[in-house]
Amino acid sequence: MSLHIGAQKGEISEKILLPGDPLRAKWVAENYLDGAKQYNSIRNMFGYTGTYRGERISVQGTGMGLPSLSIYVTELFNEHGVESAIRIGTCGAIQEKTKVGDLILAMTASTDSNINRRFTNGLDFAPHADFGLLQAAHEASKKFDRVHVGGVSSMDYFYDETDANEKLIKHGVLALEMEASQLYSIAARKGKKALAVLTVSDHVITHEAMDADARERTLNDMVEVALAALSAN
């Protein structure tokens, strides 16, 4: 047991999915994991462990934003024996080629947060995915029509009123989200494996958004790719 995760020793798998929304964790457990048992409900940040095609897998909600995710990921790595973690979540596209409903495999994750600089004495660390997880996810995603591999940016502000998007577009960033950068950074410091598999739920520039049916269908794709990548590593 750790401060924010009520699991006992051995209740969490070495391989874990990390949705921001705790209800998405519950949905994954109910729809993808056989024999899933809940190990955490502290602050209603649900966590479950079950099996997927015979392999033991956990799923844990992390909340919104870099600080919230950092709490759960640090405890999972330090105190619960997690070795491989894949964030599954939604993102807002900012490039013309990234459409609503597409999947993004985040090779890198930039940020406007100063969290990393606290750990590097002001240096700019470039947070990146584990290559093995990325390669496995890319292989698993080949059956889907629209998949992109590239950089995303984890932003502190959801309702950003600055010109940051314009600068990120010029640098080829595919989409905006709020957690992947810190997942990658913590994993790097702890010697763990990390990846973010994201669904484009809306487009920041065109203001298109996914309807309820499309959201359910494409979230299934994201989860299947992430589970396949975990199983292969």
C-alpha positions in Angstrom: 0.0 0.0 0.0 1.2 3.5 -0.8 -0.3 6.9 0.1 -2.6 7.2 -2.8 -3.0 3.6 -4.0 -4.5 1.1 -1.6 -3.2 -2.1 -3.2 -1.4 -4.7 -1.1 1.9 -6.2 -2.2 1.5 -8.3 -5.4 -2.0 -6.9 -6.3 -0.7 -4.8 -9.2 0.8 -6.3 -12.3 4.2 -5.3 -13.7 2.3 -4.2 -16.8 -0.3 -1.4 -16.5 -2.7 0.8 -18.6 -3.1 4.4 -17.4 -6.3 6.2 -18.4 -6.7 9.6 -16.9 -10.4 9.0 -16.2 -11.0 6.5 -13.4 -14.3 5.5 -15.0 -12.4 4.6 -18.1 -10.2 2.3 -15.9 -13.4 0.7 -14.7 -14.7 0.3 -18.3 -11.4 -1.3 -19.5 -11.5 -3.7 -16.5 -15.1 -4.7 -17.2 -14.7 -5.1 -21.0 -11.2 -6.3 -21.5 -9.9 -8.0 -18.3 -11.0 -11.5 -17.2 -11.5 -11.9 -13.5 -10.7 -8.2 -12.8 -10.5 -7.3 -9.1 -10.5 -3.7 -7.8 -7.5 -2.9 -5.7 -7.9 0.9 -5.3 -10.7 3.3 -4.6 -8.9 6.0 -2.7 -10.2 9.4 -3.9 -12.3 7.4 -6.4 -9.2 6.9 -8.5 -10.1 3.3 -9.4 -7.5 0.6 -10.1 -8.1 -3.1 -11.2 -6.0 -6.2 -12.0 -7.2 -9.0 -14.2 -5.9 -11.1 -17.2 -5.9 -10.3 -20.9 -5.5 -13.4 -23.1 -4.0 -15.2 -20.1 -1.6 -12.4 -19.2 -1.9 -10.4 -15.9 -2.6 -6.7 -16.6 -3.6 -3.8 -14.4 -5.4 -0.6 -15.2 -5.2 2.5 -13.0 -6.8 6.0 -13.3 -4.4 8.9 -12.9 -6.5 12.0 -13.0 -6.0 15.1 -15.2 -2.7 16.9 -15.7 1.0 16.4 -15.1 1.0 16.8 -11.3 -1.9 14.2 -10.7 -0.3 11.7 -13.0 3.1 12.1 -11.4 1.7 11.0 -8.0 0.2 7.8 -9.3 3.1 6.9 -11.6 5.7 7.5 -9.0 4.0 5.3 -6.5 3.4 2.6 -9.1 7.0 2.5 -10.1 8.5 3.0 -6.6 6.2 0.9 -4.4 4.1 -1.4 -6.6 6.7 -3.0 -8.9 5.3 -1.6 -12.2 7.8 -2.0 -15.1 5.8 -1.1 -18.2 3.1 1.6 -18.4 1.0 2.8 -21.3 -1.2 5.9 -21.0 -4.5 5.5 -22.9 -6.3 8.8 -23.4 -7.8 11.4 -25.7 -6.0 14.3 -27.3 -6.8 17.4 -29.4 -5.2 17.4 -32.9 -3.5 20.5 -34.2 -2.2 19.4 -37.6 -4.3 19.2 -40.8 -3.3 15.6 -41.3 -4.5 14.4 -37.9 -8.2 13.9 -38.0 -10.9 13.2 -35.3 -10.9 9.5 -34.6 -7.2 8.9 -35.6 -4.8 7.1 -33.3 -1.5 8.7 -32.3 1.5 6.8 -30.9 3.4 9.5 -29.0 7.1 9.0 -29.8 8.0 12.2 -27.9 6.1 14.5 -25.5 7.0 18.1 -25.2 5.5 20.3 -22.5 5.1 23.9 -21.3 5.4 22.8 -17.7 8.5 23.5 -15.6 8.3 20.1 -13.8 11.2 18.5 -15.7 13.5 21.5 -15.1 13.0 20.9 -11.3 14.8 17.5 -11.8 17.5 18.7 -14.3 18.6 21.9 -12.8 17.1 23.9 -15.6 18.1 21.7 -18.5 15.6 20.9 -21.3 15.1 17.1 -21.1 13.4 15.6 -24.2 10.9 13.0 -22.9 10.4 10.1 -25.2 8.6 6.7 -25.4 10.2 3.3 -24.9 11.2 2.0 -28.3 10.1 -1.6 -27.7 6.6 -0.5 -26.6 6.4 1.9 -29.5 7.4 -0.7 -32.0 4.9 -3.2 -30.7 2.1 -0.7 -30.7 2.9 0.3 -34.2 2.8 -3.3 -35.4 -0.5 -3.8 -33.6 -2.0 -0.6 -35.1 -1.4 -1.7 -38.7 -4.9 -3.1 -39.0 -6.4 0.4 -38.4 -6.8 3.0 -41.1 -5.4 6.2 -39.6 -2.4 5.9 -37.2 0.3 8.6 -36.7 3.6 8.3 -35.0 5.2 11.5 -33.8 5.4 14.2 -31.1 2.6 15.4 -28.9 2.7 18.2 -26.3 1.5 17.9 -22.7 0.1 21.3 -21.7 -0.7 22.7 -18.3 -3.6 24.9 -19.6 -6.6 23.2 -21.2 -8.1 26.5 -22.3 -5.0 28.1 -23.6 -5.4 31.7 -24.8 -1.8 32.2 -26.0 -0.2 31.6 -29.4 1.4 28.3 -28.2 -0.5 26.2 -30.8 0.9 28.1 -33.7 4.5 27.5 -32.5 3.8 23.8 -31.9 2.2 23.4 -35.3 5.3 24.8 -36.9 7.4 22.3 -35.0 5.3 19.4 -36.3 3.6 18.5 -33.1 0.6 16.3 -33.8 -1.7 16.9 -30.9 -2.2 18.3 -27.4 -2.9 16.4 -24.2 -2.0 16.8 -20.5 -0.1 13.8 -19.1 2.4 11.9 -21.4 5.4 14.1 -20.9 5.6 13.4 -17.2 4.9 9.7 -17.7 7.9 9.6 -20.0 10.1 11.7 -17.7 9.4 9.6 -14.6 9.9 6.4 -16.5 13.3 7.6 -17.7 14.5 8.5 -14.2 13.2 5.1 -12.8 14.5 2.9 -15.7 11.0 1.9 -16.7 9.1 1.5 -20.0 6.4 4.0 -21.0 4.3 4.9 -24.0 1.2 6.9 -24.7 -1.5 5.6 -27.2 -4.0 8.4 -27.8 -7.3 8.9 -29.7 -8.0 12.2 -31.3 -11.3 13.2 -29.8 -11.4 16.7 -31.2 -9.5 19.1 -33.4 -8.2 22.3 -31.8 -8.1 24.3 -35.0 -11.2 23.1 -36.9 -13.3 22.6 -33.7 -14.5 19.2 -35.0 -15.4 16.7 -32.2 -16.1 13.1 -31.9 -19.7 11.9 -31.4 -20.6 9.4 -28.8 -20.7 6.4 -31.2 -17.4 7.2 -32.7 -15.8 7.8 -29.3 -16.8 4.3 -28.1 -15.6 2.6 -31.3 -12.2 4.4 -31.5 -11.5 4.1 -27.8 -11.7 0.3 -28.4 -9.0 0.6 -31.0 -6.7 2.5 -28.6 -7.2 -0.1 -25.8 -6.5 -3.0 -28.1 -3.3 -1.5 -29.4 -2.1 -0.7 -25.9 -2.9 -4.2 -24.6 -1.1 -5.8 -27.6 2.0 -3.6 -26.9 2.0 -4.6 -23.2 1.6 -8.2 -24.0 4.6 -8.1 -26.4 6.9 -6.5 -23.8 
